[in-house]
Amino acid sequence: MQGKIIKGIAGFYYVHNGNSIYECKAKGAFRKDGIKPLVGDNVDIEVIDEKEHVGNIISILPRHSEIIRPAVANVDQAMIIFAIQKPDPNFNLLDRFLIMMQQKNLSTIICFNKQDIAKEEEKKMITEAYEGCGCKVVFVSALEDDLGELKELLAHKTTTVAGPSGVGKSTLINRLQDGVCMETGAISEKIDRGRHTTRHSEMIAIDSDTYILDTPGFSSLRLFDVDKTHLKDYYPEFTEYEGSCRFLNCIHEKEPDCMVKDAVEKGKVSRLRYDNYLKLLEEAKENRGY
């Protein structure tokens, strides 16, 4: 039987096979070979007790991606959730997240909740600022919408989810699980036993082959290994102007005849994004001791 590890703790791995969850141990050969099963791994299991849903992991299928912090496998994309109001979105935090996901080669969905209390001009400003960065921007109301568009973007994929407090992330995740045909009561009892109280990375099944990963590891958004000369590479909207500046090594800050700065002045590049770039550039300088 094949399934996906959705949680691992205290030597037990919980494997979801589409409808049920099996509590499994990994065979000793993995330890001998220095292989550690990860949340997100697709695995083969042998069932020891069908009634109690107990088994052993006998093989780990090849991974198409692996993230170290947190340690998870086979993540397809990321989604960051902000409120469009109450609280106002922290766009600097958003840009940090987008850079981190590019470093992990993950595409990102930007989801703004509470659209029911937002003004159209706010939505327009956000869309214009982020439409050039290669991300899908979605506006939802977790309390009112049917979330159909968002569910389509998540379908058949494993998505890691992050967002600051107060934006309705928990409400949205709960709504995404509405109508899931699983043994939710039995699953909750099996995973949340008394000895398993420490918070760990955990995947939540919202369909038989659709998962979301809610983990605090993606909320520690400081920049990793980005220096001042390469930060611009994480701003896709700068790309078409690269090579047109007076200086080939232009970092689009104080240099004369900079085409990126010119594009900002002409409204072709978002000033919001550019101002965030300058703030992160200063941080990159400090980190590298420039």
N, C-alpha and C positions, 0 to 999 in steps of 0.2 A: 504494500500500500504506500502511496506517495502522499506527502503533505508538506506544509510549511511551518517552520518553528516560529511561533508568535511570542514566546517568552521563555527565558532560561534563567533558572535560579536554583542555587543549592544543589547543583548536579542533576536537576530535573529539567527536561525540555518538554514544552507543551506544543504539540504538533496538530495543526488544524488541517483537516483533509477535505474541507468544503462544507461539512455539516456538523462534525463532531470534533472534539479535542481529545487527544491521547496524551497521557502523562508517560514520558519515555525517559529511559536512561540511554546514554551513548555507550556503545561497545568499547571495550578496553583497547582495541586496536587503534582507535583515534588518538588516545593519549600516547600510545607507543610511537605513533608516527608524528606526534607533535601537532595534531589537527584538533582545533577547538570548534565545535558547532557554534554558529552565530544565529541570533534572531534574524529572521529573513531567509535562512537557508532552506532550500527545497531538499527534502530528504526521503529516503525509503525507510519504512519501518516494518518490523514484524510485530504482529499483535499477539500479546501473551494472554490477555483477558479482555474479550470483547465487551462483556457486561460492564466491567469497571473502566474500560477504555485505557488499558495499560499496555505498553509495548516497549520495544527497543529500537533505537536508530541503528540501522545496519549500513547505510551509505549516505554520503552527502553529494548531491548533484553539483555540477560545475556552477560557479558563481559568475554572474556577468558584471557585478560591481561589489565593492567592499569599502566600507567607511570605518575609520579607526575610532573616531570620537563622535558619537557613541559607536560601539562595535556592532555593526549590523551589515547584512549582506543583501544584495539584489534589490536595492532601492532604485526606482525608476525616475522619480522626480521629487520636487519639493514644493510645499505650499506654505506661504507665510500669510497669517491672518492679522489684519488691523481693523479697528473700527474707523469709519470715515468721520465720526464725531463721538465725543464722550467715551473715551478720551480721543483727542486729536491724534492723527497718525504721526509717528516719529519717522520721518523720511530718511534721516541719517542712519537710524537702525535698520531700516529697510534696505538701504544701499549696502550696508555691511553684510546683510544676509545674502543679497544677490551676489556679492563678490565671493563669499564663502562657498556658495553653491556652484559658481563657475569653477572654483578651484577643485571641486569634487566632480566636475563634469556633469552636473545635474541641471536640467531645465527647471524653471520655477514658475508656479502660478501665484499671482499676487491677488489675494482675496480681501476685499473691503466689506466688512459687515456693517449692519445698521443703516443700509441705504434708505430705509423708510424715513429717517430723520435728516437726510442729507439734501442739500440743494443741488440742482442740476449743474450749476457753475463749478461747484466743488468736484463733482464727478468728471466734468470736462477737463478741469485743470490737472487732475491726477492722471487721466487717460493720456492727455497730451504729453505729460512729463515722462510717462513710462512706456508709451507705445513704441519708442525707438530703442528700447533696451532688450528686445527679443523675448519678453515675457508676456504671458496671457494675463490680462487684468480683468477681474470679475467683481461685480458688485452684487451683494446678496443681503437679504434680511433673514437671519436665522430663525426669527420668530414668526415670519409671515410668508416667505417664499417657499415654493416647492423644491427648490435647489436642483432642478433638473439639469441646468447647464453645468453646474459644478460637478454633479454626479457623473455626467458624461466625460468631463475632463479627468476624473479619477478612475473611471471604469477600466478594469483589467490591468491595473498597475498597482505598485506599492509606492505610497507617497509619504514622505516625512513631513510632519506638520509642526510649525512653530508660531508663536505669537505672544505678545506681552499680556499681562493680566488686565482684565476689565474690558477686553474686546469682544467677548462672547465666544471664545474658542471652544470651551466645553459645551456650550449650548449647540454650537454648530456641529461638533463631532457627534453629539447625541442625536441630533436631527438626521445626520447622514446615516445613522444606524437604524433608523425607523424601518420596520418591515423586514429586517434581516431574518431569514429563515434558518435559525440555529437554535441549539439547545442552550439559550442564554443563561438560564438559571443554573443548570448543571455546570456550564463552563465557568461561570463566576465562582461557584462553590469550589470547583477543582483548582482554579488558579489562585484564589484568594484564601487559601488555608492559613491557619494561624502562624505556621512557621515561615510563611512567605510574605513578610510584612515590609521588607525593604523595597524601595522603588527602583525598578529596573526598566530598561527599554522593553516596550511591549507593543506588538502590532495588534490592531483592532480590525477584525474582518467586517467589512460593510457589504460584502457579497462573497460568493464562493471563490472568486479569484481577484478580489479588490481589497486592498489593505491600506490602512493609514497607521503611521508610527508617530506617536506623541511622546516625546522624550525631552527632558530638561537640557540635554546636551546641546541642542540647537539654539538655545537661548543665550548662550555665553558668546556674544558676538564681538569679539575683538579680532582684528585682522591678523592673519597668519602668513608669514613669509611673503609679504608684498613690499617691494621697495619703491622708491619714488619714480624710477624710470619705467616701471612696469604697471603701475596702478592704472594708467590710462588705458591699458589693454583690456581692462574689465568694464569699460564703458563703450559698448558697441556703437552708440550714436556718434562717437568721435571718429570711427573708422574711415568714413569717406573723406575726412579732411586730413588724415595722416599723410605725410609726404608732401603736403602743399605749404607747410609752414616754412619760414625762412631757414630755420635750423632743423636739420634732420633729427636731432635728439631733443626736440622741443617737448617739454612736459606740460605745455599749455597753461602756464602759470603767469610769469612776468615777462616772457620773451616778446620782443616786437614782431609784428607781422605774423601773428599766430592765427591760423585759419579756424581753429576751434573757438577761440575767444571771439573772433569775428562772427562765427555762426551763432554764438550765444547772443551777441548784440543784435543780430538780425532776426532772432526768434526761431532759428532753425534747430537749435539745441536747447533743451530745457535749462533755464537758469537755476531752477531748483536742483536739478541733478548736478549741474556744474558747481554750484556753491557747496554741495555735499562733497564733490570731488576734491575741492580745495581744502576742506576740513580734513578729509582723510589723507590728503597729500602731506599735510603738516604732521599728522600722526605717523605716517610712514617715515618721514624724515627723522622724527624723534626716536622711533624704534631702531633705525639703522645708524643713528649717531651722526647724521649729516649736519 
